[in-house]
Amino acid sequence: MSMVTIGFSPHHAEVLPFARQHMAHHKTIVLEEPPSGHFIDMLEERISIDEYVMEGEPEFPKFERLLCAMLRELHGEGRRIVQVEPYLQSLLHIHELFAEGKTPEDILRNPRLKDVYVAEKRATGALLHYYNQCLHAPFEGVVDAVKVFARSDAARLKLRERLRSEAIKALVSDNGDIYVEAGYIHYPLYLYLKHMLGGGHKVRVVYLLAPVIRRLHGVRRNLGPGDVLTLYYALHGDVPSDLADLLAARSLIYIKLLNKEELLPGVSEAPHAEDIVRVNRIVDTLGIDDCRKLFDRIRLAKREQALGFVETYGKQFPADSQGGAAP
């Protein structure tokens, strides 16, 4: 019986030492990314890491460079490393077809691409609607837009994890343990894999930054309220309206306070985890009325201004009766 370990973590450089400890004990490492034509060339040093990273234009280039260096070492130690992300692979193919002049009707006639196209179109449309509402709409309208996007994002998430689970299942055998890379919000992957593999293989979950987050007195997954709301929809199908409103409202404040820059460990072992714990600690005390008052003041403010105003608000006005720790 082989072991499948799902390592849940954010794509931040601070997680790499923890990831390596677990990856080193598995024969196969499954990355959360679509296949790249030059991936093996990078692992075997036929092209440089910088060339490979620049070609992919990743969201977190510093993380990607450090990850590639680590993967080269693991590859040299005999680990099999594969890229498995069918949803994103299909999405890239859809973009290529559009570039070739294909129409949405052409995509919808392709059964392998139809579900991905529909899920992505709905989620992207909901996200654009949320962005538009953020600029001028009343607070309640923006909260509703967050909930609409969270629902569509949850549907997209479930499709993405089902497709990835099917692909990972095909890699599982009795010839060695498998390590699977996954972001925190992709928890449905565990449920799908456990169901698909049945009792023949063991599936376990590891939260790579759990020791760090415990030391910071945060929660295990360290998720922001928007991701919590999306997971509620993905796992339960629906959310009580008062809870959905509260999480959506808190997410509006959370997103303004979070540091969006890519940070590297230095003085702090885990600068992103520290920032997220700090921001969650602030927003977990806010109720609906608090979020309404704050959002109207900070919706167009820069992060530093928003953080200062929210911290001042917290000292002057106690959270309303709906505040408290996030569920």
Secondary structure by P-SEA (a helix, b strand, c coil): cbbbbbbbbcccccaaaaaaaaaaaccbbbcccccccaaaaaaaccccaaaaaaaaccccaaaaaaaaaaaaaaaaabbbbbbbbaaaaaaaaaaaaaaacccaaaaaaccccaaaaaaaaaaaaaaaaaaaaaccccaaaaaaaaaaaaaaaaaaaaaaaaaaaaaaaaaccccbbbbbbbcccccaaaaaaaaaacccbbbbbbccaaaaaaaaccccccccaaaaaaaaaaccccccaaaaaaaaaaaaaaaaacccccccccccccaaaaaaaaaaaaaaaccaaaaaaaaaccccccaaaaaaaaaaaaacccccccccccc
